[in-house]
Amino acid sequence: MTDGPIRLVNEDGRIVGKDPETGETVPIELGSVDAADALTDELRVGRTQAFGRDREAFAAGRIPAARWASWSMQIGQSVASFPVNKTTPVLILHSEGGRAAEYEETLPRMRERQIPWEFGIGDSTAFADDLDASGHVGPDQAREIMLHGAEVGLYTGEVEELSPEQSPWTLADEQWGVDDTPGGLDPDRDGATIERLVRLLQGQKRHIETQVGANVSFMTARDGTAINTGELDMAKAYAIRSLFQASGHGFQPSIGNGSGSGLNVVHPHGVSSYHLEQAANEGDVEGARAVVDQLAATDGGRGLFFFHSHAVEDWDSWEAIVDYAVRLRDRGELDIASATGGLVLPWDLREGNVLMEPDPRFQSFSDSIWSAFGNTPDVRTIGAGDYWAVGADFGGEAFGGLRVRGLSARLQPFPTFMAAADVRAPDGATTDLTVRYDPRGLETVPDDERWRIDAEFAGIGDGWERVRTPFGVPRADVGDPNGNTLDNLAFWSDSGEAHVTNLAVYPC
């Protein structure tokens, strides 16, 4: 046995000692170790990804896949589903219509509050010109809304007359409109056969995915003259829902009726929504807040608020209701998610972090799975925790930060994700931080600087605070076929210095 130095190597997940001259395995006995004298080969985290974190619970939860018309076909998916680890209730905000108000009114309010939501569009948006005369957003605006953190869902009432030149999904006898109402679908005609109905909805889904580059996994089933699954038999309803991961909505009678029957749903289809758009006085606001309180009191319950952006009667009341939910979110009492994320994810959102290095794991930045964005960050320690120091004071660039690539492939099939971090300034100072999502390297996003999305946080003080911002995940068939997707997420600052740790990227 050698009396000289030995080499520590990893053999199938086990650290063993090797004589560097003979290659023989030798016993290891460690006494006290001076960290300054301990040298190891570079140790990197491999391609590991986890959702939900709870490995011990012997339970199966919702799965990120559409439901089949036949329940017996789901046995393989049910066995292989994600672990259940959900204790925090979740609120879902969703709107529909694809009107200009989605872009001009709802988007800036959601961005100000840094929350995801779902908005429903259809063919009248997918094939529209930008903010055209009909008042609908076009594909570019829809993509911009998506990239800022909104899930794109299918709103079955927004359809247009199409030609075979526009779409291979065009039906031979397209005659949109019911009782002189453009965009309405006739249940008697369009629901006459399940083949026609499934093709119609699948066509709309594919139109949005192709024209917008969105990942359409939620259907907003419309009551009235459009697709109302309540008018269909059970087999047809399941066949339609099998095209989507989740769907809804029916209405609760009133947000102020004290009923909790729309909360704590246990399935991703057929869920009910409280109607938010007509809240126009303090009584309506208090009624909606009471629903939020009821939801927050549940153990991992789910609830939905629905509104037409173009029909909101009082945006001040709308803001008062949403701000109340945001305060509960910031205290950790409530999650806010997209429609698919909120109805399908079986874990608390923060537990779905796909970043394997949320804080510094190495003494040098070069050993990290992160790469530099501008100036290379410093790795430092404060108290019992490590952090990265980023900013303009660490090299020749006018900014500095951290960057990770290829996120869209890790987050599929979920439609939105949250990027979050704990941030502070040096003692006695203030700083700024920018979180940038740049998906322009993906096939479904134009190489146009408008699609580089920045969320800016100014005036951060010298106490740790949590910053978060949602972004949309583009359509699934994106990126390099070898897996080297070219989207980038960066946390950076052009201020003198900012301290960053506890980073998270999780589907929402």
VOBAKE-218052 format. One record per residue (C-alpha): y negated, x, z; residue number from 1. Coordinates in steps of 0.25 Angstrom, whole numbers, plus 5000, padded with zeros to 4 digits. Example, Ala and Ser with C-alpha at 12.3 -4.5 7.8 and 13.67 -1.06 7.14 Angstrom:
<site north="5018" east="5049" up="5031" k="1"/>
<site north="5004" east="5055" up="5029" k="2"/>
end
This chain:
<site north="5000" east="5000" up="5000" k="1"/>
<site north="4986" east="5005" up="4996" k="2"/>
<site north="4977" east="5010" up="5007" k="3"/>
<site north="4965" east="5009" up="4997" k="4"/>
<site north="4957" east="4997" up="4992" k="5"/>
<site north="4964" east="4985" up="4987" k="6"/>
<site north="4959" east="4975" up="4976" k="7"/>
<site north="4959" east="4960" up="4979" k="8"/>
<site north="4963" east="4951" up="4968" k="9"/>
<site north="4965" east="4936" up="4965" k="10"/>
<site north="4979" east="4933" up="4962" k="11"/>
<site north="4980" east="4918" up="4959" k="12"/>
<site north="4970" east="4914" up="4969" k="13"/>
<site north="4975" east="4924" up="4980" k="14"/>
<site north="4967" east="4937" up="4984" k="15"/>
<site north="4977" east="4948" up="4985" k="16"/>
<site north="4975" east="4963" up="4987" k="17"/>
<site north="4980" east="4973" up="4976" k="18"/>
<site north="4981" east="4988" up="4976" k="19"/>
<site north="4972" east="4992" up="4965" k="20"/>
<site north="4981" east="5004" up="4961" k="21"/>
<site north="4995" east="4998" up="4961" k="22"/>
<site north="4991" east="4983" up="4960" k="23"/>
<site north="5000" east="4980" up="4971" k="24"/>
<site north="4996" east="4968" up="4981" k="25"/>
<site north="4992" east="4973" up="4995" k="26"/>
<site north="4990" east="4965" up="5007" k="27"/>
<site north="4975" east="4962" up="5011" k="28"/>
<site north="4970" east="4962" up="5025" k="29"/>
<site north="4955" east="4959" up="5027" k="30"/>
<site north="4947" east="4963" up="5039" k="31"/>
<site north="4932" east="4961" up="5040" k="32"/>
<site north="4925" east="4963" up="5027" k="33"/>
<site north="4911" east="4968" up="5024" k="34"/>
<site north="4906" east="4959" up="5013" k="35"/>
<site north="4897" east="4971" up="5008" k="36"/>
<site north="4910" east="4979" up="5005" k="37"/>
<site north="4919" east="4968" up="5000" k="38"/>
<site north="4920" east="4970" up="4984" k="39"/>
<site north="4928" east="4960" up="4976" k="40"/>
<site north="4929" east="4957" up="4961" k="41"/>
<site north="4920" east="4946" up="4955" k="42"/>
<site north="4926" east="4933" up="4960" k="43"/>
<site north="4922" east="4921" up="4951" k="44"/>
<site north="4924" east="4906" up="4952" k="45"/>
<site north="4933" east="4902" up="4941" k="46"/>
<site north="4932" east="4889" up="4932" k="47"/>
<site north="4934" east="4880" up="4944" k="48"/>
<site north="4928" east="4866" up="4945" k="49"/>
<site north="4930" east="4855" up="4955" k="50"/>
<site north="4925" east="4841" up="4957" k="51"/>
<site north="4925" east="4834" up="4970" k="52"/>
<site north="4929" east="4845" up="4978" k="53"/>
<site north="4939" east="4838" up="4987" k="54"/>
<site north="4953" east="4844" up="4985" k="55"/>
<site north="4960" east="4838" up="4997" k="56"/>
<site north="4958" east="4823" up="4996" k="57"/>
<site north="4971" east="4817" up="4990" k="58"/>
<site north="4963" east="4807" up="4982" k="59"/>
<site north="4960" east="4804" up="4967" k="60"/>
<site north="4946" east="4798" up="4963" k="61"/>
<site north="4939" east="4794" up="4951" k="62"/>
<site north="4941" east="4802" up="4938" k="63"/>
<site north="4931" east="4806" up="4927" k="64"/>
<site north="4938" east="4799" up="4916" k="65"/>
<site north="4938" east="4786" up="4910" k="66"/>
<site north="4947" east="4775" up="4914" k="67"/>
<site north="4958" east="4771" up="4904" k="68"/>
<site north="4961" east="4756" up="4901" k="69"/>
<site north="4975" east="4758" up="4907" k="70"/>
<site north="4975" east="4762" up="4921" k="71"/>
<site north="4989" east="4768" up="4920" k="72"/>
<site north="4983" east="4779" up="4911" k="73"/>
<site north="4974" east="4784" up="4922" k="74"/>
<site north="4985" east="4789" up="4931" k="75"/>
<site north="4984" east="4804" up="4926" k="76"/>
<site north="4968" east="4803" up="4928" k="77"/>
<site north="4970" east="4797" up="4942" k="78"/>
<site north="4979" east="4808" up="4947" k="79"/>
<site north="4970" east="4819" up="4942" k="80"/>
<site north="4957" east="4813" up="4947" k="81"/>
<site north="4946" east="4820" up="4955" k="82"/>
<site north="4947" east="4820" up="4971" k="83"/>
<site north="4940" east="4810" up="4979" k="84"/>
<site north="4929" east="4816" up="4987" k="85"/>
<site north="4918" east="4805" up="4988" k="86"/>
<site north="4910" east="4801" up="5000" k="87"/>
<site north="4896" east="4800" up="4995" k="88"/>
<site north="4892" east="4787" up="4988" k="89"/>
<site north="4886" east="4788" up="4974" k="90"/>
<site north="4875" east="4780" up="4967" k="91"/>
<site north="4874" east="4778" up="4952" k="92"/>
<site north="4862" east="4775" up="4945" k="93"/>
<site north="4863" east="4770" up="4930" k="94"/>
<site north="4855" east="4764" up="4920" k="95"/>
<site north="4857" east="4759" up="4906" k="96"/>
<site north="4850" east="4756" up="4893" k="97"/>
<site north="4846" east="4769" up="4887" k="98"/>
<site north="4831" east="4765" up="4886" k="99"/>
<site north="4819" east="4774" up="4886" k="100"/>
<site north="4818" east="4771" up="4901" k="101"/>
<site north="4830" east="4779" up="4904" k="102"/>
<site north="4823" east="4791" up="4899" k="103"/>
<site north="4809" east="4788" up="4903" k="104"/>
<site north="4811" east="4781" up="4917" k="105"/>
<site north="4825" east="4784" up="4923" k="106"/>
<site north="4827" east="4798" up="4918" k="107"/>
<site north="4815" east="4804" up="4925" k="108"/>
<site north="4817" east="4796" up="4938" k="109"/>
<site north="4832" east="4801" up="4939" k="110"/>
<site north="4828" east="4816" up="4936" k="111"/>
<site north="4817" east="4815" up="4947" k="112"/>
<site north="4828" east="4811" up="4957" k="113"/>
<site north="4839" east="4820" up="4951" k="114"/>
<site north="4850" east="4809" up="4950" k="115"/>
<site north="4860" east="4806" up="4939" k="116"/>
<site north="4862" east="4792" up="4933" k="117"/>
<site north="4868" east="4785" up="4922" k="118"/>
<site north="4861" east="4778" up="4910" k="119"/>
<site north="4868" east="4770" up="4899" k="120"/>
<site north="4865" east="4771" up="4885" k="121"/>
<site north="4872" east="4767" up="4872" k="122"/>
<site north="4871" east="4767" up="4857" k="123"/>
<site north="4856" east="4763" up="4857" k="124"/>
<site north="4853" east="4776" up="4864" k="125"/>
<site north="4864" east="4785" up="4857" k="126"/>
<site north="4859" east="4782" up="4843" k="127"/>
<site north="4844" east="4780" up="4847" k="128"/>
<site north="4832" east="4789" up="4843" k="129"/>
<site north="4825" east="4795" up="4855" k="130"/>
<site north="4818" east="4784" up="4863" k="131"/>
<site north="4818" east="4775" up="4851" k="132"/>
<site north="4811" east="4762" up="4848" k="133"/>
<site north="4822" east="4754" up="4855" k="134"/>
<site north="4818" east="4761" up="4868" k="135"/>
<site north="4832" east="4768" up="4870" k="136"/>
<site north="4833" east="4783" up="4873" k="137"/>
<site north="4840" east="4791" up="4862" k="138"/>
<site north="4851" east="4801" up="4863" k="139"/>
<site north="4841" east="4813" up="4867" k="140"/>
<site north="4835" east="4805" up="4878" k="141"/>
<site north="4849" east="4800" up="4883" k="142"/>
<site north="4854" east="4815" up="4883" k="143"/>
<site north="4842" east="4819" up="4891" k="144"/>
<site north="4844" east="4808" up="4901" k="145"/>
<site north="4859" east="4813" up="4902" k="146"/>
<site north="4856" east="4827" up="4904" k="147"/>
<site north="4846" east="4824" up="4915" k="148"/>
<site north="4857" east="4818" up="4923" k="149"/>
<site north="4860" east="4804" up="4918" k="150"/>
<site north="4874" east="4800" up="4914" k="151"/>
<site north="4874" east="4793" up="4900" k="152"/>
<site north="4883" east="4780" up="4901" k="153"/>
<site north="4886" east="4770" up="4890" k="154"/>
<site north="4877" east="4757" up="4891" k="155"/>
<site north="4885" east="4747" up="4882" k="156"/>
<site north="4873" east="4738" up="4879" k="157"/>
<site north="4865" east="4749" up="4871" k="158"/>
<site north="4871" east="4749" up="4857" k="159"/>
<site north="4866" east="4750" up="4843" k="160"/>
<site north="4871" east="4746" up="4829" k="161"/>
<site north="4878" east="4759" up="4824" k="162"/>
<site north="4882" east="4764" up="4810" k="163"/>
<site north="4895" east="4771" up="4807" k="164"/>
<site north="4886" east="4783" up="4803" k="165"/>
<site north="4881" east="4783" up="4817" k="166"/>
<site north="4894" east="4782" up="4825" k="167"/>
<site north="4909" east="4782" up="4821" k="168"/>
<site north="4910" east="4772" up="4833" k="169"/>
<site north="4902" east="4761" up="4826" k="170"/>
<site north="4910" east="4748" up="4825" k="171"/>
<site north="4911" east="4741" up="4812" k="172"/>
<site north="4903" east="4728" up="4816" k="173"/>
<site north="4893" east="4734" up="4825" k="174"/>
<site north="4883" east="4722" up="4828" k="175"/>
<site north="4876" east="4726" up="4841" k="176"/>
<site north="4867" east="4715" up="4848" k="177"/>
<site north="4870" east="4702" up="4855" k="178"/>
<site north="4861" east="4691" up="4855" k="179"/>
<site north="4850" east="4699" up="4848" k="180"/>
<site north="4851" east="4710" up="4859" k="181"/>
<site north="4852" east="4724" up="4853" k="182"/>
<site north="4863" east="4732" up="4860" k="183"/>
<site north="4871" east="4721" up="4866" k="184"/>
<site north="4886" east="4721" up="4863" k="185"/>
<site north="4893" east="4708" up="4861" k="186"/>
<site north="4905" east="4707" up="4871" k="187"/>
<site north="4912" east="4696" up="4862" k="188"/>
<site north="4911" east="4705" up="4850" k="189"/>
<site north="4911" east="4719" up="4855" k="190"/>
<site north="4921" east="4716" up="4866" k="191"/>
<site north="4930" east="4708" up="4857" k="192"/>
<site north="4940" east="4719" up="4856" k="193"/>
<site north="4942" east="4731" up="4866" k="194"/>
<site north="4943" east="4740" up="4854" k="195"/>
<site north="4929" east="4737" up="4849" k="196"/>
<site north="4924" east="4737" up="4863" k="197"/>
<site north="4930" east="4751" up="4867" k="198"/>
<site north="4925" east="4757" up="4853" k="199"/>
<site north="4911" east="4751" up="4855" k="200"/>
<site north="4910" east="4758" up="4869" k="201"/>
<site north="4916" east="4770" up="4865" k="202"/>
<site north="4907" east="4771" up="4853" k="203"/>
<site north="4895" east="4770" up="4862" k="204"/>
<site north="4900" east="4780" up="4872" k="205"/>
<site north="4903" east="4790" up="4860" k="206"/>
<site north="4889" east="4787" up="4854" k="207"/>
<site north="4882" east="4791" up="4867" k="208"/>
<site north="4891" east="4803" up="4869" k="209"/>
<site north="4888" east="4808" up="4855" k="210"/>
<site north="4873" east="4805" up="4854" k="211"/>
<site north="4869" east="4808" up="4868" k="212"/>
<site north="4879" east="4819" up="4872" k="213"/>
<site north="4882" east="4811" up="4884" k="214"/>
<site north="4895" east="4810" up="4892" k="215"/>
<site north="4897" east="4794" up="4892" k="216"/>
<site north="4906" east="4790" up="4903" k="217"/>
<site north="4899" east="4778" up="4909" k="218"/>
<site north="4898" east="4764" up="4903" k="219"/>
<site north="4887" east="4755" up="4908" k="220"/>
<site north="4894" east="4741" up="4905" k="221"/>
<site north="4883" east="4731" up="4901" k="222"/>
<site north="4884" east="4717" up="4906" k="223"/>
<site north="4880" east="4706" up="4896" k="224"/>
<site north="4880" east="4707" up="4881" k="225"/>
<site north="4886" east="4721" up="4881" k="226"/>
<site north="4899" east="4727" up="4887" k="227"/>
<site north="4903" east="4720" up="4900" k="228"/>
<site north="4916" east="4724" up="4904" k="229"/>
<site north="4917" east="4712" up="4913" k="230"/>
<site north="4919" east="4703" up="4900" k="231"/>
<site north="4931" east="4711" up="4896" k="232"/>
<site north="4945" east="4711" up="4902" k="233"/>
<site north="4950" east="4722" up="4911" k="234"/>
<site north="4958" east="4730" up="4900" k="235"/>
<site north="4945" east="4730" up="4891" k="236"/>
<site north="4936" east="4734" up="4903" k="237"/>
<site north="4945" east="4746" up="4906" k="238"/>
<site north="4946" east="4750" up="4892" k="239"/>
<site north="4931" east="4750" up="4891" k="240"/>
<site north="4929" east="4758" up="4904" k="241"/>
<site north="4940" east="4768" up="4900" k="242"/>
<site north="4929" east="4774" up="4890" k="243"/>
<site north="4921" east="4778" up="4902" k="244"/>
<site north="4922" east="4785" up="4916" k="245"/>
<site north="4914" east="4774" up="4923" k="246"/>
<site north="4907" east="4761" up="4919" k="247"/>
<site north="4898" east="4749" up="4925" k="248"/>
<site north="4890" east="4741" up="4928" k="249"/>
<site north="4889" east="4727" up="4934" k="250"/>
<site north="4877" east="4723" up="4942" k="251"/>
<site north="4877" east="4720" up="4957" k="252"/>
<site north="4868" east="4707" up="4959" k="253"/>
<site north="4857" east="4714" up="4966" k="254"/>
<site north="4854" east="4728" up="4973" k="255"/>
<site north="4849" east="4720" up="4985" k="256"/>
<site north="4861" east="4711" up="4987" k="257"/>
<site north="4867" east="4720" up="4998" k="258"/>
<site north="4880" east="4720" up="4990" k="259"/>
<site north="4888" east="4733" up="4990" k="260"/>
<site north="4898" east="4729" up="4980" k="261"/>
<site north="4893" east="4738" up="4969" k="262"/>
<site north="4895" east="4750" up="4978" k="263"/>
<site north="4907" east="4759" up="4981" k="264"/>
<site north="4914" east="4757" up="4968" k="265"/>
<site north="4928" east="4763" up="4966" k="266"/>
<site north="4929" east="4763" up="4951" k="267"/>
<site north="4921" east="4769" up="4940" k="268"/>
<site north="4920" east="4756" up="4931" k="269"/>
<site north="4914" east="4743" up="4933" k="270"/>
<site north="4905" east="4746" up="4944" k="271"/>
<site north="4893" east="4738" up="4948" k="272"/>
<site north="4878" east="4742" up="4948" k="273"/>
<site north="4866" east="4738" up="4956" k="274"/>
<site north="4854" east="4734" up="4947" k="275"/>
<site north="4843" east="4743" up="4950" k="276"/>
<site north="4833" east="4740" up="4939" k="277"/>
<site north="4827" east="4728" up="4945" k="278"/>
<site north="4823" east="4734" up="4959" k="279"/>
<site north="4808" east="4731" up="4959" k="280"/>
<site north="4804" east="4729" up="4974" k="281"/>
<site north="4807" east="4735" up="4988" k="282"/>
<site north="4818" east="4724" up="4990" k="283"/>
<site north="4825" east="4729" up="4978" k="284"/>
<site north="4824" east="4744" up="4982" k="285"/>
<site north="4829" east="4741" up="4996" k="286"/>
<site north="4841" east="4733" up="4990" k="287"/>
<site north="4844" east="4745" up="4981" k="288"/>
<site north="4843" east="4755" up="4993" k="289"/>
<site north="4852" east="4746" up="5001" k="290"/>
<site north="4863" east="4747" up="4990" k="291"/>
<site north="4861" east="4763" up="4990" k="292"/>
<site north="4863" east="4762" up="5005" k="293"/>
<site north="4875" east="4754" up="5004" k="294"/>
<site north="4881" east="4764" up="4994" k="295"/>
<site north="4877" east="4776" up="5003" k="296"/>
<site north="4885" east="4770" up="5014" k="297"/>
<site north="4898" east="4769" up="5006" k="298"/>
<site north="4908" east="4780" up="5006" k="299"/>
<site north="4907" east="4786" up="4992" k="300"/>
<site north="4903" east="4773" up="4986" k="301"/>
<site north="4897" east="4771" up="4972" k="302"/>
<site north="4885" east="4762" up="4968" k="303"/>
<site north="4877" east="4760" up="4955" k="304"/>
<site north="4862" east="4756" up="4952" k="305"/>
<site north="4859" east="4752" up="4938" k="306"/>
<site north="4846" east="4750" up="4931" k="307"/>
<site north="4840" east="4748" up="4917" k="308"/>
<site north="4830" east="4759" up="4916" k="309"/>
<site north="4821" east="4751" up="4906" k="310"/>
<site north="4822" east="4739" up="4916" k="311"/>
<site north="4819" east="4745" up="4929" k="312"/>
<site north="4808" east="4736" up="4935" k="313"/>
<site north="4802" east="4745" up="4945" k="314"/>
<site north="4805" east="4760" up="4945" k="315"/>
<site north="4799" east="4762" up="4959" k="316"/>
<site north="4810" east="4754" up="4965" k="317"/>
<site north="4820" east="4761" up="4956" k="318"/>
<site north="4815" east="4774" up="4961" k="319"/>
<site north="4815" east="4769" up="4976" k="320"/>
<site north="4830" east="4765" up="4975" k="321"/>
<site north="4834" east="4778" up="4968" k="322"/>
<site north="4826" east="4787" up="4977" k="323"/>
<site north="4833" east="4781" up="4989" k="324"/>
<site north="4847" east="4784" up="4983" k="325"/>
<site north="4842" east="4798" up="4980" k="326"/>
<site north="4838" east="4800" up="4994" k="327"/>
<site north="4852" east="4797" up="4999" k="328"/>
<site north="4857" east="4806" up="4988" k="329"/>
<site north="4849" east="4817" up="4993" k="330"/>
<site north="4854" east="4815" up="5007" k="331"/>
<site north="4869" east="4816" up="5002" k="332"/>
<site north="4872" east="4801" up="5005" k="333"/>
<site north="4873" east="4797" up="4990" k="334"/>
<site north="4876" east="4802" up="4977" k="335"/>
<site north="4869" east="4798" up="4964" k="336"/>
<site north="4878" east="4799" up="4951" k="337"/>
<site north="4879" east="4795" up="4937" k="338"/>
<site north="4887" east="4783" up="4934" k="339"/>
<site north="4900" east="4790" up="4930" k="340"/>
<site north="4898" east="4801" up="4941" k="341"/>
<site north="4896" east="4791" up="4951" k="342"/>
<site north="4907" east="4782" up="4948" k="343"/>
<site north="4918" east="4792" up="4945" k="344"/>
<site north="4916" east="4804" up="4953" k="345"/>
<site north="4925" east="4803" up="4966" k="346"/>
<site north="4917" east="4814" up="4974" k="347"/>
<site north="4904" east="4816" up="4980" k="348"/>
<site north="4895" east="4821" up="4969" k="349"/>
<site north="4891" east="4835" up="4976" k="350"/>
<site north="4906" east="4838" up="4977" k="351"/>
<site north="4908" east="4839" up="4962" k="352"/>
<site north="4901" east="4852" up="4961" k="353"/>
<site north="4907" east="4860" up="4949" k="354"/>
<site north="4900" east="4873" up="4953" k="355"/>
<site north="4909" east="4882" up="4959" k="356"/>
<site north="4898" east="4891" up="4964" k="357"/>
<site north="4888" east="4882" up="4970" k="358"/>
<site north="4882" east="4894" up="4978" k="359"/>
<site north="4882" east="4909" up="4977" k="360"/>
<site north="4897" east="4914" up="4979" k="361"/>
<site north="4894" east="4929" up="4975" k="362"/>
<site north="4885" east="4940" up="4979" k="363"/>
<site north="4880" east="4942" up="4965" k="364"/>
<site north="4876" east="4931" up="4956" k="365"/>
<site north="4883" east="4938" up="4944" k="366"/>
<site north="4897" east="4934" up="4951" k="367"/>
<site north="4893" east="4919" up="4951" k="368"/>
<site north="4898" east="4909" up="4940" k="369"/>
<site north="4883" east="4906" up="4939" k="370"/>
<site north="4875" east="4913" up="4929" k="371"/>
<site north="4860" east="4917" up="4930" k="372"/>
<site north="4849" east="4908" up="4924" k="373"/>
<site north="4838" east="4918" up="4921" k="374"/>
<site north="4837" east="4927" up="4933" k="375"/>
<site north="4850" east="4930" up="4941" k="376"/>
<site north="4849" east="4923" up="4955" k="377"/>
<site north="4851" east="4931" up="4968" k="378"/>
<site north="4862" east="4927" up="4977" k="379"/>
<site north="4857" east="4926" up="4991" k="380"/>
<site north="4861" east="4921" up="5005" k="381"/>
<site north="4853" east="4912" up="5015" k="382"/>
<site north="4859" east="4909" up="5028" k="383"/>
<site north="4874" east="4906" up="5025" k="384"/>
<site north="4872" east="4902" up="5011" k="385"/>
<site north="4871" east="4909" up="4997" k="386"/>
<site north="4861" east="4905" up="4987" k="387"/>
<site north="4856" east="4910" up="4973" k="388"/>
<site north="4841" east="4914" up="4972" k="389"/>
<site north="4836" east="4910" up="4958" k="390"/>
<site north="4822" east="4910" up="4952" k="391"/>
<site north="4812" east="4919" up="4945" k="392"/>
<site north="4812" east="4931" up="4954" k="393"/>
<site north="4826" east="4937" up="4951" k="394"/>
<site north="4824" east="4944" up="4937" k="395"/>
<site north="4816" east="4944" up="4924" k="396"/>
<site north="4818" east="4929" up="4921" k="397"/>
<site north="4807" east="4919" up="4925" k="398"/>
<site north="4818" east="4910" up="4931" k="399"/>
<site north="4832" east="4912" up="4937" k="400"/>
<site north="4844" east="4904" up="4941" k="401"/>
<site north="4859" east="4900" up="4940" k="402"/>
<site north="4866" east="4894" up="4928" k="403"/>
<site north="4880" east="4888" up="4926" k="404"/>
<site north="4885" east="4884" up="4912" k="405"/>
<site north="4895" east="4874" up="4907" k="406"/>
<site north="4893" east="4863" up="4917" k="407"/>
<site north="4896" east="4851" up="4907" k="408"/>
<site north="4910" east="4855" up="4905" k="409"/>
<site north="4912" east="4855" up="4921" k="410"/>
<site north="4905" east="4842" up="4923" k="411"/>
<site north="4912" east="4834" up="4912" k="412"/>
<site north="4916" east="4822" up="4912" k="413"/>
<site north="4904" east="4818" up="4922" k="414"/>
<site north="4891" east="4814" up="4915" k="415"/>
<site north="4881" east="4820" up="4925" k="416"/>
<site north="4880" east="4831" up="4935" k="417"/>
<site north="4871" east="4836" up="4946" k="418"/>
<site north="4866" east="4850" up="4948" k="419"/>
<site north="4862" east="4853" up="4962" k="420"/>
<site north="4858" east="4865" up="4971" k="421"/>
<site north="4852" east="4869" up="4984" k="422"/>
<site north="4838" east="4876" up="4982" k="423"/>
<site north="4828" east="4882" up="4990" k="424"/>
<site north="4816" east="4892" up="4989" k="425"/>
<site north="4814" east="4905" up="4997" k="426"/>
<site north="4808" east="4903" up="5010" k="427"/>
<site north="4794" east="4898" up="5010" k="428"/>
<site north="4794" east="4896" up="4995" k="429"/>
<site north="4797" east="4885" up="4985" k="430"/>
<site north="4804" east="4886" up="4972" k="431"/>
<site north="4809" east="4878" up="4960" k="432"/>
<site north="4823" east="4876" up="4954" k="433"/>
<site north="4827" east="4871" up="4940" k="434"/>
<site north="4841" east="4865" up="4937" k="435"/>
<site north="4843" east="4866" up="4922" k="436"/>
<site north="4855" east="4859" up="4914" k="437"/>
<site north="4855" east="4865" up="4900" k="438"/>
<site north="4866" east="4858" up="4891" k="439"/>
<site north="4861" east="4862" up="4878" k="440"/>
<site north="4873" east="4871" up="4875" k="441"/>
<site north="4882" east="4858" up="4874" k="442"/>
<site north="4885" east="4851" up="4861" k="443"/>
<site north="4880" east="4838" up="4866" k="444"/>
<site north="4866" east="4843" up="4870" k="445"/>
<site north="4855" east="4847" up="4860" k="446"/>
<site north="4850" east="4862" up="4860" k="447"/>
<site north="4837" east="4856" up="4864" k="448"/>
<site north="4829" east="4861" up="4876" k="449"/>
<site north="4827" east="4847" up="4880" k="450"/>
<site north="4841" east="4846" up="4885" k="451"/>
<site north="4839" east="4858" up="4895" k="452"/>
<site north="4837" east="4849" up="4908" k="453"/>
<site north="4829" east="4855" up="4920" k="454"/>
<site north="4828" east="4849" up="4933" k="455"/>
<site north="4817" east="4856" up="4941" k="456"/>
<site north="4815" east="4856" up="4956" k="457"/>
<site north="4802" east="4862" up="4961" k="458"/>
<site north="4796" east="4865" up="4974" k="459"/>
<site north="4809" east="4868" up="4981" k="460"/>
<site north="4807" east="4873" up="4995" k="461"/>
<site north="4814" east="4884" up="5004" k="462"/>
<site north="4824" east="4874" up="5010" k="463"/>
<site north="4837" east="4871" up="5003" k="464"/>
<site north="4836" east="4858" up="4995" k="465"/>
<site north="4846" east="4852" up="4985" k="466"/>
<site north="4842" east="4850" up="4971" k="467"/>
<site north="4850" east="4842" up="4961" k="468"/>
<site north="4849" east="4837" up="4947" k="469"/>
<site north="4858" east="4829" up="4938" k="470"/>
<site north="4861" east="4832" up="4923" k="471"/>
<site north="4870" east="4825" up="4913" k="472"/>
<site north="4883" east="4831" up="4907" k="473"/>
<site north="4883" east="4830" up="4892" k="474"/>
<site north="4895" east="4825" up="4884" k="475"/>
<site north="4909" east="4831" up="4887" k="476"/>
<site north="4911" east="4838" up="4873" k="477"/>
<site north="4901" east="4848" up="4875" k="478"/>
<site north="4900" east="4863" up="4875" k="479"/>
<site north="4908" east="4875" up="4870" k="480"/>
<site north="4923" east="4871" up="4867" k="481"/>
<site north="4927" east="4884" up="4875" k="482"/>
<site north="4921" east="4878" up="4887" k="483"/>
<site north="4908" east="4886" up="4887" k="484"/>
<site north="4899" east="4875" up="4888" k="485"/>
<site north="4884" east="4879" up="4887" k="486"/>
<site north="4877" east="4870" up="4897" k="487"/>
<site north="4869" east="4877" up="4908" k="488"/>
<site north="4865" east="4872" up="4922" k="489"/>
<site north="4855" east="4881" up="4929" k="490"/>
<site north="4848" east="4882" up="4942" k="491"/>
<site north="4836" east="4890" up="4941" k="492"/>
<site north="4821" east="4893" up="4945" k="493"/>
<site north="4809" east="4899" up="4939" k="494"/>
<site north="4803" east="4900" up="4953" k="495"/>
<site north="4803" east="4913" up="4961" k="496"/>
<site north="4816" east="4910" up="4969" k="497"/>
<site north="4825" east="4898" up="4972" k="498"/>
<site north="4838" east="4898" up="4980" k="499"/>
<site north="4849" east="4890" up="4975" k="500"/>
<site north="4863" east="4887" up="4981" k="501"/>
<site north="4874" east="4876" up="4982" k="502"/>
<site north="4873" east="4872" up="4967" k="503"/>
<site north="4881" east="4860" up="4962" k="504"/>
<site north="4884" east="4853" up="4949" k="505"/>
<site north="4892" east="4841" up="4950" k="506"/>
<site north="4895" east="4828" up="4942" k="507"/>
<site north="4887" east="4816" up="4946" k="508"/>
end
